[in-house]
Amino acid sequence: MQRYYPSNLSAGNCQFSTTPGRLQYLPVQIFGQGSGTIQAVSVKDKPYKFSTDTYTIIGGKDSHPSPVAYSLASLSSCNQVTGFLVAKDHNLTLGEWQVTVEGQLPTAVLVGGEDGSPNWESVAVKIRVQTNVKGGSDDPKFQHFVTEVERRCPITQLFKRSGVAYTSEWINELL
């Protein structure tokens, strides 16, 4: 089977610049192929692949992480990547991260076909991050860092703007 990649997502349309105000895009494109509940996913122009499945209770084989698990993993890792960028912009030094994400996904729409939203009901994020901010978790410099990470993280914003009951707890651990 041939992969279809729309031409408007080619790297030639990607504009990166250090000039403020210029539109910049990071084109990301995936291709999925599979049968039943298992899908192999590749990322265009990248050597890596990953697979998805779902839980046995809803008909899968549970042989790979589910798409909903990957969505929470995306939230976890996107906060860390965004934190790296924000720390660089704010001259902060970061060490180790520990991120826990818990979600409650109602299954009435997904599995039962009922009316309503199949979206997450709630998502709670708890992040412990080592920084060089000496004032602890309540320090204004650390709180500004947290606010900027959550504002700039596309996956955090995807969850928050989707209407899910979203909470986060950030803990500053001194390096």
N, C-alpha and C positions, 0 to 999 in steps of 0.2 A: 504494500500500500504506500502511495506517495504522500509525503507530508505537505500540507498547504500552509504557507506562511504569507500573509498579506504583505504586499510590497511596501506599504507605508510604515512598517515596523523594521525595515532594514537599518543596518548600522549607518548607512549613508544619510539617513534623516535625523540622526542623533547629533545634537548640537551641544557641545560642552564649551564653556567659556568661563574665564575668571572675571569677566566684565559683569558687574551687577546689573540686574534688570533684563538681561538677555534671556529669552526662553531657553530652557534646557530640558532635555528629556532623557530618560534612561529606558530604552526599549527592552522589554522583557517578553519573551514568547516561549510558550511550552507546547509540547505535542504529547497527547495521550493516546494510547492504543491498548485495547484489552478485550476481555470478554467476561461475562458474569459480573462479579463485584471487584475483580482484580484489574488494575490498569498499570501499565508501565509508562512513566512520564519522563520525557527528556526536555532539556532546555536548549533552545536553538544556539548553535555555535559553541556549546560547552560539552566537555567530555563526560560529564556525570549524568546519571539517571537515578530515578527512585521509583518505588512502586507503592501503590495504595491498595487497600482492601477495606473491609469493614468488620464489625463485630459479629460473632456467630449468632448472637441473639436476634440480629436483624437480617440474617441470611448470608453473611460472609464467612470466610474461612479464618479470619483474624491472622492471616499470614504476613501482613504488612501493616504499618500504621494506617489509620483511617483518615479520610479527608478532614474530618472534624478534629482529629488529633493534630494533623498538620496545621490546621488553622490556629490552634493554640500555640503550637511550636513556632509558627511565624510571628505571633504576637510576642513571645518570649525573646526570640533572637532579634527581631526588629528593634525592640527596646535597647538591647545591648549594642547593636550596630549604630543606632541613632545616638546612644549615649557616648560612644566612641567619638562620633563627629562633633557632638555638642561639647564634650570635654576639651577637644582640640581647640574649638573656637573660644572657649572660656579659660584656657590655660589651667585646666584641672588635670591631675594625674589620677588614673584609675587603675585598680588592681583586679582582683577576682570578682566575678558576678555569680550570684545564686538566684535563680528565678523560678518561682512556682506559679503556675497558672491553673486555676480550677474553673471549670465551666459546668453549667447545668443546661443541658440540651433537651427540651421536651420532644417527645417522639410522636405525638398525636398526629401531626401534619405529615412528617416524613414517612412514618411507617403506616399509620392508619388512614392517611388521606383526608383527615378532617380539615375543616376550614380554619384559617388562621395563619399565623406566621411560623415557619419552621426555624426561625432564628434562635440563637442562644437566648435563654431567659436571663441568665446572669453569668458574668465573668469576673473573677477576682484575681488580681495579680499581686504577688508579693516579691519584692526585689530587694536583695541585700547586695550592696556594691561597696567595694573598698575605694575610698577617695582620700585625697590629701586635705580635705576640708576638716578642720579640727573641731568645729562647733557641734558636731553630731547631726542627727537627722533634722532637728529644728533650725539649724543654722540657715540664715537667709540665702547664703551662697549655694548651699546644697538644695534648698527648696527651689531656687531659680533654675538650677540644673535640671531638677525633676520636671518642672513646668515646661522647660524648653524641650526636653526629651519627649514628653507626651504630646506637645504641640507639633513637633516636627516628625514624629514617627508615623508613617503612612498606615501601618497596620493598627496601631492604637487608635488613630482617627477613624479608620474603617469600622472598628468595633464601637467606639463611642457614638459615632454618627448613625449607626444602624438602629439605635434605640434600645440596645441591650443594657441591662442594669450593670454598669461597669464600675468597679472599685479598684483602687491600687494602694498599696502600702510600700513605701520606699524606706529602707533602713541604710543609713550611712555608717560604714565601718571604717575606722581610721586605718590607713595603710601602715 
